[in-house]
Amino acid sequence: MKIKFWKVGCGDAITINFEDIDKINRNIFIDGGYLGTYLRTIKQKLLAIQSKSQFVDIWIITHTDRDHIGGVEAFLKDPTLPNKEHLVKEYWFNWSTYDFIPYSDKISVNQGITLRDYLFKTGKLKQIDISSDSQPIIWHNLKFTILSPDLDRLTNSKIAWQEKESDKLLGAGLSDYNNTIESLLKLPYEEDTDVWNGGSIAFLLEQNEKKILFLADSFPSVIIDALRQIGYSDTNKLHVDYIKLSHHGSKRNFNPALLEIVNCSRFIILANGVSHNLPNKWTLAQIITNPNRSNDKIEFYFNDDNDSLRSIFEVDNDKEQYNFTCYYNSSPYLLIDLG
């Protein structure tokens, strides 16, 4: 399994390729980044898939924030992809009323339609709500365990979608990179309350012994509750190979209590340190100083590389004591190969 975390600024655009038990190549997309990043990211992957006569077997749209859904919109508007209607086999999406004006006559003529309505017309939209009440989904040699949203957050997001998409910024506050690790540990934790983030589809993906948490922009309390409900605890920890941190490493979307029931030493961060001042250093500080952390060296994997990201720990003269390292990515995507 090869997972690509595409460089789209502070946004999510993830593609997964793996070989099933019949030696057929399968592709899963998770979100699509921004509208403006589609041409150099998701479109390139789509063209590569087409050239190999493959398909996007599942496209998971976690929620309707612009940094997640923009590339999906751009795909639907793109008139240059041949046989586009056959390229994606199934969409997973908890319905919203997120409007866009398509450019292609194949989608609609001179009118705004919703993403939901378009997906309905394709006949490829999964016809059930996707929530932590869903049973695990076994698909080829993969297992999806849905952890978020719970039914309350899903209902709240549906009500909000009927009004208007949120213009709320992704992260609150100024950059905390000039604060030392020790000073950040004194700050309290306050959970995110954004209704669209609460409606995010987050899941545990398993292939044989390999496990990775894709947390979208989900609420930590929902993830922790879902994991406890399926039997994980401080005495029966979930061991995962990677965690894709929620909401670009925002301090409002990481609860240190998660590490009481999850053992992991490798964390993926989809942010550039500039947009919305994410990731928050508070989150990284909580991970490396957590009493329940893995005994292994903590590894942070950024899908970007710039001066801002490399400056996060510059003020910490004694950072070596915390046994962690940072990996930066200068390529179009961060590649994680699970073998």
N, C-alpha and C positions, 0 to 999 in steps of 0.2 A: 504494500500500500504506500503510495506517494501522495503527500498532502502539500499543496502550494498555498501559501498565505500571501496574496498579491499586495504589492505596495500601492496603496490608494490614499495615502495620508492617514487621517484618523478615521478609518472605516473598515468594514469587514467585506472581504471578497476571497472566498476559500474554494478551492477545487480539489477533489479527491479522485485518484485513479487507482483501481486495483483489479486483480484478475480473480474471477470467480472460480468455483470448483470445476467448471467446464472449460476453463482456460479462455474465457471470454472477457475482454477488457470492459470494465464498467466505470462510469463517471458520475460523480455526485458534485453538485454545486451548492454552496451555502452563501446566500446573499450575493451582492454584486458590486459593492462599493458605490461611489458617486456616479451621477450621470456623466460628469466630465472625465472620469477615469476609465470609462468603458473601452474606448478605442485601443488603448495601449495595454489593457489587461484582459478582461473577460472576453472581448472579441477575439483576441489572439488565441486564447484557449479554445474558443468555439470553432475557429477556422482550423485549428490543428485537429480537433475531434472530427470535423467534417472530412478532412483530408484522409483520415484513416477509416472512414465509413463507420464511425462509432456514433454514439448518442450521449446526450445528457440524460441518464436514466432517472435521476431525481434532482429537482432543483428545490432546495429548502429555503424559503423566504422567512427569516426568523421574525421580523416585525417591520413596521413601515417607516422607521426613521430614514432620512435621506441618505445617510452614510452606509446604509445596508441595501436599500431598494433602488437606488439611482441607476445602477448598472443593469438591473432587471428591466427597468423602464426603457433604458437605451436600447437594449436587445429587442424589445417589443416594437420600438420605433424604427429600428434599423432596416431600411429597404434593400440593403446590399447582400444580405445572407440568403443564398438560394435554398429553397425547400425548408425554410425556417420553421414552418408549422409542424414538421416531422422531426425536428432536431431534439426537442425535449419530450420525454415520455410521460413524466408526471411532475406536478408541482405540489409541495407541501406548504400550505399558507393558511393561517387563521384569518378569515376574511376581514377586510376593511373597506373604507370608502375613499381610498387614496386616488385622486383624479390625475389624469394626464391627458395631453392632447397628442395623439399619435400622428406620425408623419406619413405612414404608409396606407394606401388604400386597402391593402390586404387585412388591415386591422379595423379601420373604421374610416368613414368619410366625413370630414369637416365637423366633427363633434368630439367633445370630451367624453371618454368612457373610463370606467374604473378598472384598475388592475383586476379586481375580483371578477368583473363582468367579462373581461377578456379571457381570463383563465377558465371561467365557466364555458365560454364559447369553444375553447379548445377541447373540452371534454376530458382534460387531463388533470383537473384539480382534485386532489384527495377530498372526498366528500364527507369527512368527519372532522370534528375539532381535534386538534393535536394538543394534548395537555398531559400533566403528570398523572391523570386518571387513566390514560391510555395504557393498554397492555404493551409490553415490550414487542417491538417489531423485528421479526427475523426476516432478513432479505438476503438471499444467496448466503454467503458465509459471513455476513455482518449481523450484529445485533444492536438495535437502537433502543435505549431506555430513556424515555422522555422524562425530564426532571422539571421543566418549566414550560409554560405557565401552569399554575394551579387554576382551578375553576374560578376562584374569586377574581384573580388578576386577569384572566381571560375575559370574564364578563365585564370588568371595569374597562378594559381596553376596547371592547366592542362598543360600549356606550360612548366612550370618548371619540372613537372613529366616526360615529354618527354626527359629530359636531365639526371638528376641524383638526387637521394634523398639527401636532405640537411644533412650535418654533423654538422650544426651549433648547438652550445650549447643551452640548454634550457633557460638559464638566463645569463645575462651579469653582470660583475662586481663582487666585493668582497662582503662578508657578510656585511649587514648594521645593525646587531643586537647590536653593541656597540654604535650606535648613539641614542640619545634621540629622543623622539617623536617630541619635538619642533624643533630640528635641521633638522630632515627629512622633516618637513613641508616647509622648505625654498628651497628644491630642486624642479626643474621644472619637468613637466610630458612630456615624449616623447613616442609616441606610437610605438608598435612593427611594424616591417616591414617584418618579415619572411614570405615568400610566402606560406609555408605550413600551418602555423598558420592561415593566412588569409583565407585559404580554409576550415577551420574547420566547421563542422556541429554543430551549437548551436541552442537551441530551448527552448521555454517555454512549460513545461508540466503541464497540468491541469487535475485534477480528481475531479469533483464536485467543491467544494469551495477551494480545496487544489491546490497550485501553487508552482512550483519550476523552477528556471532558471538553465539550464545545459549549461555552456558557453564554454566547451571544451578549446581550446587555441585561441579563436576568438579575433578579434580586437574590442576594445570598441566602436570606432566610428561607426562600422557596426551595432553593437547591438543597440546603441542609435538611429541611423537613422531608423532602422527597427521598433523599438518600437514607435518612433514618427510617422512613416508612418501608423501604425495601430491605432493611436489615443491617445497614451499616452503623457502626458505633465506635466509641473510643477503644473498645476491646475487639472489634471486628472491622478493621479499617478497609476502605476501598483503596487498592493500590493501582495507580494509573501512571502511564508513561509520560503524559503531558497534560497540562491544563491550559486551554486557551482562556486567559483571564477575561472576566466579564467587563464589558463597557470600556475597553481600551486601558484597563488598569486603573479605573477611577476608584478613589477612596470610598465612594458611596456604594460600590458594588463588590467589595471584598470584605468579608467578615473573617477575622482570624480564627473564629470557631470552626471554619470549614476544615482547617488542618487537624482538628481533633478527630475527624472521621475519614479524612482522605490523606493518603501518603503519596507525595509527589515531590520530585526535585527539579522538574523542568517546566518552565512557565513561558507561554507564548503571549506576546504583547503586540497588538495591532494598533500602533500609534506612532507618531513622529516627534513627540516631545514639544511640538509647536502648536498645532491645532488644539484649542481648548486646554492647553497646558497638561495634556495627558501623554503618558501615564502619570498619576500622582506618585511622588516618591514615597508618600505615606504607605501605599500598598506594598511596595517593594520592601520597605523597612519592616513592615509587619511580617512579611514572609521570612526574611532572613533572620529575624530575632525570635520567631515563634518557638515556644518551648516544645511544641509538637511537630516541628519541622522534621523533614527527612534527615538522617545522619549523613547522607551523601551531600556533596557540594551542590548548592542551589545554582541552577543555570537559568538565566533570563535570555530568551530569544526574541529579539526585536525584528520586525519585518522591514525596518528602515535603518538608515545610518546617517547621522548628521551631528553637528556640534552640540545641539541641544541634548540629544540622547546621551552623548558621551560625557556630558557635563553633570549628569544626575548625581554622581557620587564624588565630584571633585572636592567638595568641602570636607569630606570625611577622611581624615588623615590615618585613621585606624581601621579602615574598612576591611582589611585582610582578616581580622579576627572573626568575621562573620561567615567566612567560607562560602563565597559565592563568586560567580563570574557572569559577565554579560557578553552576548554574541550579537553582532550587528550585521545587517544585510544590505549590500549595495546592488544586488541584482533586482530584476523586476519582481521577484517573489522570494519568500523564504521557503526553502524546501525541507520538509521533514519526511524522511524515508523510514517507515516502520518495518521494512523488510518483508 
